[in-house]
Amino acid sequence: MARLLQDPSKLHPSEWYTANRMQRASTESQKSRSECMIAESWRLVDEIEKTTQKTQSDVNKKLEQRREEIKFWKQELDNKLEQIVHETEILLTFKKRLERALEGCKEPLVIAQKCLLYRQRRVGIDLVHDEVEQELLKEVEVLQGIIALLGRTLEQTNEQIRRNRSAKYKLDMDLKDKFTALTIDDYCASLTNDTPHIMYADNAMKLEGNFVSPEDWIDFSNINVENADKQRNNSLALKALIDSILSQTANDMRKQCEMVNTAFRNRVKEVKDAKHKLETLLAMVMDETASQEKNIAALQKAIADKEGPVKVAQTRLEARNHRPNVELCYDTVHSSLMSEVQEITKNIQRQDALAQAQTELKGLSRRQLSLEEEIKVKENTLYIDEVLCMQMRESVCINNY
């Protein structure tokens, strides 16, 4: 009966108490660990929240700094773009000035060449390599040199305009990229934790191979800015050079044109003086010719006037030669008649002045023809120089372009 009362499967009361203590202890321990874990979790949550907020705040600051940096470079690029566009527009006006100056050289060159061509029509002694021709040749040389210089300067200007436009293109592309980057960063700066439609991006952490370093980013824009400054400075220097060239070439053309015109005026005066002297000589020759013709007429009349007396004398001698016999006497009459015939004949023969006068008349006629021809030569020269050349040169207009 006692064995039945003591069932081995039943626990002792002490074990029951022990088990209860252990349950309490285990529960309290678990609770304590749980409470520590909760406390640690709240601490960790608080720490993560603060870290996240700090990190996000740092990112926002850096994003704002980046936006300001982009704005700064964008403003720099905008300024350089405005400057290079302005310089290019001014350089285009200088290009037009060069083109007008080049065009303005053509007419004076053609006129100078025509003058040289016209003056080849001078004849005789007037076809001379005079001061006018020397100055015209120099004018052609000066104009050709100016045309070559202006042509080279125009090519240089076109090249500078091309470089300016290339710099502008690079600034435009850089500005376009800066605008896009600033738009993106403005959007990023506007995002908050409460912004709708934000989402996870699986590929956001991937760094592609086309990323550049901040230094390279600054260098890229800095190179574009420096290139724009360089081309702007080159444009300023080229404008000063063009101004100097246009001023100097206009002065050179004007000076040489006046040298030619002065030479023409002097030459025309010389030719007119020579022509006037020739005309004076011609008038003198013509007066002398008239006098010589009168002299010849007088000589001829004098000779003709002697024909009657000599005929009378010779007729008398012939008649008296027929006296008969002793009457054929060499008397004083016959002797006088013989003397008279001899004297008249001798006087007629002595009048070689007629032949000399006729020779002189022929010489005067030749001088008259020579002088008339020479006057025509001078008239031809004056027509070429004064009418064809000088009147044509009046149309020459040398402007300051």
Steps between C-alpha positions, in 0.01 A plus 500: 500500500787734584656416160181599333493832684857579382463509115842539346363721208400779733744779590598613836358825625847637526542439133179681435623803690832479325332479164288803579803699607678404185204607288489833678872542468500398134204727425653792683829438318324484163304809585816679602673400177194606304489832679871551428442407142211743476710770658790419266260497204363842590853627551603352164191637329570840649865478400413389145241776473751760611768355270258485210385855562858619533605314184200630309570849629863468390388378161255791473779744587734342248221500245442870568874565473506309175208700367678824592816372335308413185331842511838670537647321200177547307525874566865498396414316181206734436729803538763353268233399252358854498851644454599264219168556320546876533858482370398276214226745395750788510754292308236434235462877453879526468486222242247704301731803524784292360278373219389855415863617511601216266217588265600866522852416376376348176388820325820699574708203380300468178526877442877499558541207261278672241707817532815299429326337205372831362843658533642229274314684224736795530712531189837631398714677752210513747510123550736553792543325834415816689417572863129432437574150379735440792235610750229300322715186516563569866126550555426164338765341722360668812143398419597141425694485827201642690263252336731213599527632858125549533443153356730341757340700780154394381609135509637554851170660601298211360720256691456699822122507451511122452696462825260731683207293380678182605553647848135609504390149404701348787354756741149426372547126547650550846218735597243256369652225715521736798136594457400133488716416803360798693145401411567146625666623821215751555261207475714298741512792743120523494456137602410425865413183685133588455520569128251278311614251241852459637611140456785255527742497209683171460773636275550827687822386667673400176787729392525507126833540323421849371513664842766771526676637803404841644843627394437387142156659514650835605783469247254438218307823559817688586653399166187623320515830689872545435454417131218755475721761671787416265283535189348821636849646558604385153191672358584823684856492366376420148252790511779739594712357217215538249442860610868574454517326161188672366623841615853449367392354165250783444774754575743319268243487220403863547863613510595304188186613318594862570856432385364369169257789462777751573725332246216515246439869566870578471532294183194660340643842583834400345332367187281808471805722537684295238196514271472875548867544413458279197198704392702817546777348290244391240358850480852633463576245225176579324579875515846430371355278228271781393796739496710254306222447249480876452877511463494226237221680315704820510808315377303335226352835399844657499628224274194530277553876482846439357373295209391811298834682521703189421276420207530857372876492534534158339258598222704814434823299493343248267379779268832683499678177417335531160662833414673470161869506425689767675193609689545191711701710736571415864401841603412641837137410449584138436741501785237651730239249383743217567572639843128548564418138407792371705403717794134402493584133448752516777251669731236239414748221565608665822145483637552156659312651794185371330623143519615555858171661582315205352721264698426695814129491414517124471681488835233720653233272355669199654526679833134591476403138437729383780358756742143418400568131551662569836203717602269213407718272714458742791126526435479121506695490824281767656187315393630181658625659822250780554182360349525122522713454811445803724124513446479127566704541817249756632269207575756343735365522856714369785294456818592413856321170548 
